[in-house]
Amino acid sequence: MEKITIMTDKIKHIMVAASLVFTLTGCSDFLDILPMNEVVLENFWTEKGDVTSVMNSCYETLESGDCLTRMGVWGELRSDNLRLGSSVPNEINEILKENLLPSNPMCNWASFYVAINRCNTVCHYAPMVQEIDPNYTLEEMKANIAEATAIRALCYFYLIRTFRDVPYTTQPSIDDTQAYVLPATPFNAVLDSLIIDLEKVKDDAVRRYYQDDSPNAYQNSSKITRWAIYALLADLYLWKGDWDNCIKYCDLVIDFKKEQYKEMVEREGNVNNIALFGDIPMILEKPVGSTVCGNAYNEIFGEGNSFESIFELYFRSNQSQQNSWVSSYYGNNNTTMGRLSAPDFLCKDAIGKQLDFQENRRKGV
């Protein structure tokens, strides 16, 4: 019995030793697992497609319900273009009564900083990807950085126009250990920084993604182009009170539209819904030969992209991201009135007839 006991103890010791070997081997594998931020750095940002994917997510964030609602509330709602409709949420009522409190959900700017951080991330990693992916050209990299810079500037522009002083950074939050609590930056400092950043990248942006007669021509106004940056710079300089630069960039956009109109006439012959006002091409309220008004409204705010559009958020019926803000606030085919409505002076066309705002509802912000 004693010999058997000794042998059993030896077997136990061998089994314990073997299990320790396997445990230590497994532990070594576990310790080799990288933190999540390093996984993103080493395994994600390796090719052109990675930059494209995150760049697309910047646009997607702008199309989110949170961003769309706040762009409408922070912009259109504060103008004379809207009045109370039906079933108005309390937070909107409070704003219309000029009872503004930080606790109001409309004061939450988190979705805009999600878009800003994604843009910062593109600007940070795109040059690294360009160095290792031979299919990602220097010109493409610069164009992506120009896109991201413009979307970031647009987000900050909404924020400073609404809240004036806001936290400002162009550095991405990519590390769990990174301190990302920022103080508010003065309005003028943010405005100047946005102008400087856009001036640096404006000539790197894509002029056109497709020819105007291409089925994909909608991307010319649903993605950032050089002309979109010029238009944004014109607005920024307007807020700065720099009239000369504002006029300069307005003229550049107008010159592009003149060129675009000339190409359209050469390609299609007579254009019956666009005409020159002075020497500026604009959409006609009534197409040539028609007696029905409302064409300009339909072209600009209805389905599809219009000639006058420089940049707009684009929605398709078969995509997962839908523009629910427009239908809930302006109404749709199933409701007579949304939460908000256009005032009387906007509800009449040129000959005093009521426009059908349900069929011709806005498609973007």
Secondary structure, DSSP 8 states (H G I E B T S, - for coil): -HHHHHHHHHHHHHHHHHHHHHHHHHHHHHHT---HHHHIIIIITTSHHHHHHHHHHHHHHHTSHHHHHHHHHHTGGGSSS-EE-SS--HHHHHHHTT---TTSGGG--HHHHHHHHHHHHHHHHHHHHHHH-TTS-HHHHHHHHHHHHHHHHHHHHHHHHHHSSEE---S----TT------EE-HHHHHHHHHHHHHHHGGGS-S-SS-TTSTTTTHHHHS--HHHHHHHHHHHHHHHT-HHHHHHHHHHHHHHHHHHHHHHHHHHS--TTEEEETTEEEE-SS-TT-----HHHHHHHSSS--TT-SS-----TTSS---HHHHHHH--TT-S--SEE--GGGSB-TTS-B--TTTT-----
